[in-house]
């Protein structure tokens, strides 16, 4: 093991089959890091990818947002949803679509993971709204939740069939978590792989760090990590998608997470009610179309 806690022999570019980062994703990530990026620039980037454009418009016209008139253009969608939220969605959609290509046998499982990830994004955004009035921070919470399990799609891509079996297997309380099974089979878990690829692809440092820490009990005191932990717990409780671990106890004590976030009992009930209401919308929107 080296100083970072990962096997010294493990190299993401040698051990894992990683697709090249799509050009549009490079530009969107660059825009994410630039406070001066404009809605017009984002619109032009998205418009260069017809499939991405269609997914963004589908979201804008979904049950998530009860807009009175139909949203027909990316410009209108950005106006209604906000530049930060559309940027986050564009990144997440592009990543999952990139990894699902050529993985038809795993498509249903990856879609379940995508559904779970999107639910965690939506719920992390809601959690952060209880803590901060900053629109930018709130939308960043969505992105963190959306990509927290980023490393799992790498395993799906690299070990088709085998990883799918590990991911989909029924697990009991006496079984190892998906992270434990990943370490047992590949010498590294999805949190480490996700951070490595996030750095390789030029994601913001805070996002890469959160991907690494989202299961670490010692990081409960970090507010954004705690928000994703709570969102992950709610997504599992209401069975929104599947992440390979449903039914297993989390290594993180959820009561401690709630305490660190200063979530009151009333706010907890609000979050649970929100998760229950959004469960149907999320499952419907992220079904395989």
N, C-alpha and C positions, 0 to 999 in steps of 0.2 A: 504494500500500500504506500502511496506517496502522501505528501503533506495535505493534499486536498481530500484524502480519504477514498480515492478511487484506485482500482488496480493499475499498477504502473504500466502494464503491458497493453492496456486498453486504449485504442486509438479510434475515434469515431470515423475517421476517413478511411481506415483500413479494415476495421472489423464490421462496419455497418454499411449497407447499401443506401446512401443518402442521395435523393434527387438533387440536382442543381437548383439553387434558389431561383424561382421565376423572376424575370426582369421586372414585371409589374410589381412583384412583392418587394423587390429591392427599393423601388421608387416610393412605394407606400410607406415602408419602414423609414426611409429617409425623411419623408414628409412628417411622419409621426414625431421625429426628433427636432423638427424645425417649427418653432412657434410662429414663424412668418408664412407658413404654407397657407394657401387660400382654398376656399371651397371650389373655385374654378379649376385649380390645379388638381385637386382630388377627383373632381368630376372627369377631367380629361384622362386621368390614369385609369379610372374604372371603366370608362367608355371604350378603352382599348381591349377590354376583355368582355365579350358579349355574355358569356355564361355568368360571370361575376355581376354584371349589370342586372341580369335577369333575377339573380338571387336577392340583390339589394332591393329591387322594386317589389319582389314578392314579400319581403319582410315589411316594407313600408305599407303594403296593402293587407297585411295579415291582421289577425285578431289582437295582436300586441298593441296596435295603435288604431283606434277607431276614428280615423280621419273621415270627414264628411264627404270629400270628393276623392276620386281615384287618383293615386300618384302615378304619373305616366313618365316622368323624366328623373334622371339621377340628380339633376340640379334641385328639383322640387323635394326629392327624398332627403338630400343633405340639409336643405332649409328646415324641413320638419323634424328630422332625427338629430341633426347636429353633426358637425364635421368630425368630432372625436369618436362618436358612436359609429358612424359610417366607416371611418378609418379602421376601427377595431374589427368590425364585421368583415370588411374587405380582407384584412389580414387572416382572420380565422378561416373564412370560406376558402381563400386561396390555398392555405396550408393543407387543410383537410382534403380538398379536391386534388391537390398535387399528389398526396400520398395514396389516395384511393384509386388513382389511375393504374390499371394493370393488376389490381388486387380484387378481381371480381368475386373470388371465393370468400374474401374477407369483408366484402362491402357492407353486408348487413351488420356485422359486429362493429366495424368502424363507424357506421351510422349511429349505432347505439352509443358509442363513445362520444361521438359528435353531439348527440342529443344531450347526454349528461354534461358535457363541457359547456354547451350553450346555456343549460340550466344554471350551472355554477356561475357563469358570467352574469346572467340576469339577476341571480340572487345576491352575488357579491356587490353588484351595483346598488341593489336595494339596501343591503347592509350598510354600505358606505354612505348612502344618503342620510342615514341616521346619525352619522358622525361628522359629516362635512357638507358645506354648502357649495364647495368648489365643483363646478361642472366638469372641469378637466380631470380632477382626481376621481370623480365618480365614474367617468367613462373609462379611466385607466383601470379602475377596479373591475369593470366589465371585461376588459382585455385580459387582465390577470386570471380571472376565473375561466375565461374562454380557453386559455392556453396552458392551464396548470398541468394537464395530463399530456402535453405536447409529445413527450418522449415515447408514449405508448404507440403512436402511429409509426414511429421509427422501427419498433420491434415488429409491428404488423408488416411493414414493407420488407424488412430484412429476413424475417423468418416466417414466411407465409405457411399456414397450416399448423406448424408447431405452436407458435405464439397464440394463434387463434384458439387452439385447444386449451392452452393454459388460461387464457382470458375468459373463455366461455364456461369453463368447468364449474360445476356446483361446488361450493365451498361451505364448510361448517366452521363453528367457532374453534375447533381444534386444528384447522388447516392454516397454512401460512397465507399471508396477504399476497396480493398480486406483486407487490414490491419484493417480498421475500422469495417468491417463486422466480421472479426475474433475476435476482441476485444468485439464486441457486443454479439456474440454467445458463445465465449469460455473464455472471460475474459483476453485474452492475444493474441498477434499477432505473425505472423510467424518469425519476426526478433528476438523476445525474446526467442521463443521456439528453433529456430535454434542455437542461442548462447548457450543456456542451454545444448542442446544435443551435440554440438561441444565440449564444456568443458567436458561433461560426457564421451565422446568418446576419449578424449585426443588430440584434434586438437591443433595446435599451437595457442598461445594466441592472436596473431595479427589477425589470420583468424577468430577466434571466435568473437573478438571484431568487426571486419568489418561486419560480418553477422548481428550483433545487430544494427549497425549504418547505414546500407546502404540506409535507407530512411530518415535519420535525417538531416534536413537542417542545423543544427548547426555544422555538421561534414564536411561541404563542404571544409573547410580549410585543412582537412587531405587528402593528395594527393592520396593515394590508394583508399580511400572511394570515392573521387571525380571521379577517373578513372572508378570505377564500376558504379557510378551514370550516367556518360556520356555513357558508354557502354549499360546500361539498357535503356536509352533514345533512343539510335540508334536502338537497337533491337526492341523496341516497334514501333518506327517510320516506320521501314521497315517490320513490322509484321512478324518477325522471331519467330515462336512458339507463345505461349500464356501464360501469367502469371496471368490472372484473372483481369487485370487492363487496358487492351488496350482501348484507346479512352478517358481515364480520365487524367485530368491534374496532373502532378507530383507535390508533395509538395515542390520539389526543383526547383529553377529557373535555367534553363539550361545555360543561359547566365552567371550567376554567377559561375557555375561549369567550364565553358570554361575559364573564367577570372582567377579563382584560379589555373587552370592547365597551364595557359599561352599558351593556344591553339590559334594560329593565324587563321585568316580567311582562309588562304590557307590550313593550316593543317586541319581545320574543313571540308573543301571541300574534302580533301584527305580521311578523315575518312568516310564521307558520301558515297563517291565513292566506298571505300573498302567494306562498309556495303552492298551497293547495289549489288556489284559483288559477295560477299560471301553468300548473301541471298539464292541463288539457291543451292549452295554447301552444306550449313548447313541444309537446309530443306531436301535435298536428303539423306544426310548421316544419319541424326537422325530420319528418318521415321521408323515406326514400321516394322521390317523385319520378 
